[in-house]
Amino acid sequence: MNHAKQNSAFEKKSMDVIVSLVGIFVLVLFSVLFVQKVVYIDETNATKKQALILAYQLWQIQLNIDQSKKNNDSKMEKSVPIAGSPKRGLASVEAETLSTSPNYSPFKNIGEIGEDEWSMPFHYLLRNENNHTKILVWSSGINKLNDSSNTLPQFGSDDIGEVLIIH
């Protein structure tokens, strides 16, 4: 009978230890998964905010280029050649490549800009459609692969981005 009491006491203590260990394991596993998810959500939110800021910056750059082109057009119309000679530019540069040319723009409609939360550049695309401009800025996400190139304006896989539409 003593032996049976010892076995039941041992089994109760063993069960208590096992249940405690399982509880600790579940708690640690839950906290690791939860913390990773919160960190990823924070990175995602920060990336979306950064993409929107970059979209507005791209819009401002485009506005400045458009304004500069308008100013150059009006200057070229008002300029009068001296003594009948054509207006001269730099000797080694064609007039069409000068930044004062209305056709010149150092700004491309597709490219990369800035850096996301995963140390990769953001991608951007400018589209002019139906009298409005769409500026798409997106990050390749945590897998660092651009999964959106064929699906825009929807972002593919884990890509994170923003679309700015200007009327």
Secondary structure, 3 states (H helix, E strand, C coil): CHHHHHHHHHHHHHHHHHHHHHHHHHHHHHHHHHHHHHHHHHHHHHHHHHHHHHHHHHHHHHHHHHHHHHHHHHHHHHCCCHHHCCCCCCCCCCHHHCCCCCCCCCCCCEEEECCCCCCCCEEEEEEEECCEEEEEEEECCCCCCCCCCCCCCCCCCCCEEEEEEEC
